[in-house]
Amino acid sequence: MAATEPLYTAEEMRAAEAGHDVDAMMQRAGAAVAEAVARRFPDARRIALHAGGGANGGDGRIAAEMLRGQGRELVDERPDVVIDALLGTGLKGAPREETSRVIEQINSAGVPVVAVDIPSGVNASTGEVAGAAVRADMTVTMHGPKVGLAIAPGRFHAGEVEVADIGLEPGETEHRLVTREILAEVPRRGARDNKYTAGHVLVVGGSRGVTGAPALAARAALRADAGYVTIAAPSELLPVLETLVLEAVKRPLEDAFEVAGRAKALAVGPGLGREAEAKALVRRLLAEVEVPAVVDADALFELEPVDWPAPRVLTPHEGELARLLGRESAEIAAHRLASVQEAAEKFGCVVVLKGEDSLVAAPAGVVLVSALGLPSLSTAGTGDVLTGVTAAFLAKGMEPQRAAAAACAAQQLASHEAPQRYGLVASDVVEALPRALARG
């Protein structure tokens, strides 16, 4: 398996299909849907089909006929399973009123729904949902996953996604889906490495009441195989940090610039606070220090784009990105792909929009989507963990976008390695990182 796999937009799918026998592709697509329905719902005898007039509807009609040939009944009322083949990948904007009524009928049926290619109402190229959209239990998508199946809110409508081979060759795509194989790109220590060549990370953060944030970032950097980690924090917090992170060196905040001169990467912001002095420190560090830096949490507050002397990776959640772009959080949530691309262009650096579908955008427009984790990661402190892992990978010399994508994958896969499925805390993720990296 490759480190990344294609994510197709509607236009890229049309390019992949060009020159191929349409009827043959539809037969394969319909057969794949019928096979998935029969396998996933073997006891379903009554099948309802909602099909539009395009190729997507044709796929659905072929599937329905194959299921009828197996002895199942096609019905309009009281179905056991609904097949959604209304709109397909060509949708832009909201469905028409009459189609929206059918979508609401599908959603209210109270039985499993299988979507053909993409749930009707979801934009295949962006994941945006502008109006009514089918909530599928399963989506059988043709040739390869669509962008709208990987990026929220569309991904939350897709259910289980199954890719069907319809006889096409892989095509070039602008956006890519991250696999666990990206962890193979993370440099491993060699026999000649020492603690400094394995990566020296400086974590700058901490304020009264939030010493845990820089501690988590530092511990995550160590567990992500950084050889040396220093925490620069307010002097009064250093005794607390001594008890939280035994292996890291602690220095007062005013020594940050001295230490930065020897570090290979910075992690700026965890728990730092938003006072004027903290904001001034962030601006100076980012403007003057010529090593890669991860910018998170409080360091993102009122951040302005400048001509930075080294790579910067910003890691906002939706609320933080909303402030950076002067928007509302709801707008960011509705337009995640466009928002992270806009931020990468505005700040001229890699931007990670965190979430179940973490989007890693570079200024060139390419977005890597990492969606390998469990819902249990939605807990306080996991953002600090991501910051520390990203800094460790930058300190090892990885290219910024790949470092950030690999860090997202490592953090997400650690949620599977942790023994807790309920009550997971950020420290559990930190301790599971070595197991996740070992499997990469």
N, C-alpha and C positions, 0 to 999 in steps of 0.2 A: 504494500500500500504506500502511496506517495504521502508526503508531508501535508499537502493540500489537494483538494479535489474541486472540480469545476462546480460553480453555481451559475445556472443559466438564467438570463433574462428572456423575456418573450422574443425579443429581436434576435438574440443569440440562438434560440431554439429554431426560429425560422431559417436562419443561416445554416444550421446543422441539418435541417430537413430538406433544404433546396436540392433538387435533382433526384430525389428518391421517389419511389412509387408510393403515392399517397394511399391507395387502397390497401397495399401490403402493410404499410405502417399502421393503418387503422385496424386491420385484422389482428395484428400482433398486440396492439394496445387493448382492443376489446377482449381478446383472449386472456391477457394478463389481469384485467379487472375481474373477469368472470372467475378465473382461477383463485384470485385473492379472496373474493367473496365466499366461494365454496370452501376454501380452506379455513378462513378465519371464522365463518359462521356456518358450520356444516349442518346445523339443525334449522336454518332459515328456509322456509318453504315459500313464503310470500314476499316477492320482491317488487318494490315500487321504483320506477325510473322517472327522473325529471331531466329531460334532455332538451338542449337548445338546438338551433339549426345549423351550427357550424361543425367543424371536425370533432370538437369535444363531444358534442351531442351524438355524432356518428360513432365514436368510440363506445359511448354508453349504450347505444342501441344494439351494437354488436354484442356487447357483454350481456345485455339482457336476453337477447335471443339465444345465446349459448347456455345461459342459466335455465331458460325455458326448455331447451333441448335436453337438459339434465333432469327434467321432471319438476322444476320449480314453477310457480305460478306468478305471472305478472299482474299486479293489482294496483288499484288507485286508492284503496282504503285498507286500513288495518294491516300494514305490511310488517314483516319481521326485520327487513333491512331496506334502507333507501340508498339508491345510487344517485349521486349528484353529478350530472353532466350538463349543467345549464350554460356556463359561461366560458370556462377554460382560461387560457393564458392571455387572451387578447384584451381583457378588461382594462379600461382606464377610467378612473373616477368611480362614481357610485352606480350601482345597477339601476335600471329603469324601475318605475313604480310597480309595474305588473310583475317584473322579475323579483323585486324585493318581497312582494307578497308570497311568491312561491318559496323563496328562501326562508321566510318566517314559518311557512307551513312545514318545510323540511325540519327546521330546528325544533318545532313543537310536536313532532311526530312521536317522540319518546322512544325511538328505536335507534339502533346503530346506523350511522351514515358513512358510506364509502364515497369519497370524492374522486373524480377522474381528473388526474393531472394536478389540479389545484382546487381548493374549496371555492365555490362560486362567491364572488364578492371580494376576494383577496387579489391585490395587484401582484402578479407573478414576478414583476421586475423590481419591486421595492418592499413588499410585505405590508404596504399600507392598506387600510380598510376604510374606505370613504363613506360607506353606508352599510346596508344589511350584508351579512356574510354567513355562509354555511359554517356550522361548527361540526367538523367531521371527526369521527372516531378513527378513521384510517384514510390515507390518501395514497393512491397508486399513481405515481408520477412517471412520465415517459422519458426515457433516455438518461436523465440525470436530474438531481434536485434543482428546484427553482429557487431564486433568491427569496421569493416571497414565502417559501416553506421554511426558511432558516432564520429569517429576521422578523421580530415582533413588530406589530401585533399579529401578522399573518401566521407565524409559527404556532400561535396558540389556538388557531382554528384548524390545524392540519391533522392533529392526532398522530398516530403512528404513520411514518412515511416509508413507503416501499417503492423502490425504483424498478421499473420494468424495461427490459431490453427490447427495443423495437427495430434493431438492425442498423443503428447509426454509429458513425465513428465519433470519438470524443472531439469536441470543438474547443476553440479558444474562448475563454471567458474573462471578463474584467475582474470579477469578484470570485473568491475562492473559499472553500470550507476547510477549516483546519482539522487535521486528524491527529491522533496521538503520535504518529510517526514524526511530527515536527520536533519532538523531544530528542530525537537522534541528532539533531543539528546543534544541540547545546554542547559546547566543548567540555570534554571530560579531562580530569587531571591526568597528567602524564608523570612518568617516573622522575623527570627532572623539575617538576613544578615544586614551588614552595608556597607558603601561605600568601605571599604577595602576588606571585604570578597567577595564582588561582583566582584572583579577583579581590580587590580591596574596595569595599562599599562604605561610604559615609552616609549615615542617616541623620538628617537635621530635623528635629521636631521636639515635641513635648511641651506641655504647660501644666499648670496646676490642675489636677483632676483627670488628666488624660495622658499619664505616663505610659499607659498600656499601648497606645498607638505606635510610638517609636520602638517600644520593646518588641511588639509583634513584627514590625517591619524588619528589625534587626535579626530576630530569630528566624524569620522566613528567609532572609538573605543567606544566613548560615546554613540552614537546611537545604537551600538551593545550591549549595556547594561553593559559596564564596569562601575564600581562604581567610579573610580578615575583615572584620566589621568594626567600625567606630560609630558611636552615637554622640552627637553634639547636642546638648540640651541645657536649659537653664541650670545654673549651679545648684540651686536648692533641690533639684530633682535627682541629682546624680546618686545620692545614697539609695533612693528607691530603685533606680535603674540598676544599681549594683546587685540588688537582690533578684531582679526580674530576668536579667540576661547576663549570666556569668561569663560567657565567652567573649562578649564585645568589650572593647576599650571605651571608656567614657571620658568625654572632654566637655568643658563648659562651652556654651554657645558662642562666646567671643573667639574661641579657637577654631571655629568652623573653616575659615579661609586658610589657615595654616594646614589643617588636615586635608582640605580639599586639594591642595597642591600635590599630595601624595596618593590620593585615591584614584581609582579607575572609573568610578561612577558615584553619583549622588542620588539619594532618595530624600526629597525635600517636601515637608509639609505635614507628616502624620502628627496630629495633636499639637501643632505649633501655635495655634491661636491666631487671632485676626487683629491684634493690636498694631498700632502704627509701626512699632519697632520690628515686629515680626514681618510685616509686609515689606518694610525697607530691606530687611535681611534677604528675603526671597528675591527681590528685584536685583540686589547686588550679586548674589550667588549666581543667578541665572545669566546675568549680564557679563560677569567677569570670569567665572570658572570654566576652563576649557576642557571639561570632560563631560560625557553624557550624563543626563539627569532625568530622573522620574519626578514629575510634579503632580502632587496629589493633595487631596483634602484641603486644609487651610491655605496651602500655597497657591491654590487655584482662585482664591477669593480676590476679585478685582484685578486679576492677571490681565495684562495687556500684551499684544504681540510686539516683539522687537526683533532686531537682527541679532539673535543669540550666537555665541561663538562656537557652540558645539551642539550635537543633537539633543533635543528635548522630547520627552514622551509625557503627554498629559493624560491623566486617567480619571476623568470625571464620571460620576453617575448622572442620571437624567437631570436632576435638580441643579447640579453644578454646571452641567453643559448649558442649561437654560440661562443661567446667570452670565456665562461667558458669551453667549450669543444674543443676550437681551430678549429672551423669549420666556414663555410659560413652560413649565415642566410637561404639561399635557401635550403641548405642540411637539416637544422633543420626542415624547413617547409615541406619538402618532406618525412621526416622520424620522425614525431613527437613522436610516441610511443617509438621507439627504442632510440631516443635521450633523452627523459625524464627518461627512465629506466637507461640509461648509467649514467646520471648525478646523480641520486639517489644512485647508486652504488659507483660512484667516490667520492662523498662528504659524504656518509654515513648518509644521512638524507632525510627528505621529501623534494621533489622538485615539485613545481607547475609550469607547462608550461602554461602560460596564453594564452587565445584565446577564440573564440566562443565555442570551445571544450576545456575547461580547464582540463588539465591532472594532477592528483595528484598522484605522484609515491612515493613509499617507497622502501627502500633498498632491501626488500624481493622480489621485482618484481611486486607486485600487484599494479594496476593502477585504480584509481577511476576517472571516466569521468563525469564532470559536464557541461551540455550544456543546461541550462535553461533560458538563457538571450536573449535579443534582440540585433540586430546589432547596435542600438543606443549607446551601451556601449563602442563602439570603439571611445573613445574620451579621451583627456588628463585628467589625474588626477584619472581615475577610478582604476588604479593600486595602487595608494596611499590609496584609499578607501578600497580595498581588504586587503592591509597590516594592516590597522587599525582594520578591522573586525577580521582578523585571530589572531592578538595579543589579542583582547578582549576574543576570545574563548579559546585561550591558557591560559590566565589569570584566566579563570573559571575552569581550570583543565582538559580540554578535551585532549584526546590522539592526538598527532600532525597531523597524516594523516586525522583523522575524523574532527579535528578543521579546517584544511585547506579546506577540501571538503565542510564542512558546510559553511565556509566563502564564497567560490565560489558560492554556491547555494544562500546564502543570498544576495550577491551583484547582482547576475543575476536576481533573483526574484524581487529585488527592481526596476529593469528597467521596469518591468511590472506594478509595483505599482505607479511609477512616472506618473504624468499627461502628461508629454511631450513625444511624440513619435518622434518628430523632434527637433533638437536643444537641446537634453539632455546634461547637463553638470554634472560633478562629484558631485557638491553640491546637485543637484537634487536627485542623487542616495543616498547620505548620508541621506537626509531628508525622503526618502522613506523606509529606512532600518527598522524602527520600525513596519511599516505596513507589510513588508515581514516577519519579525520575528513573528509577532502576528498570521499570518496565518499558520506558521510552526507547 
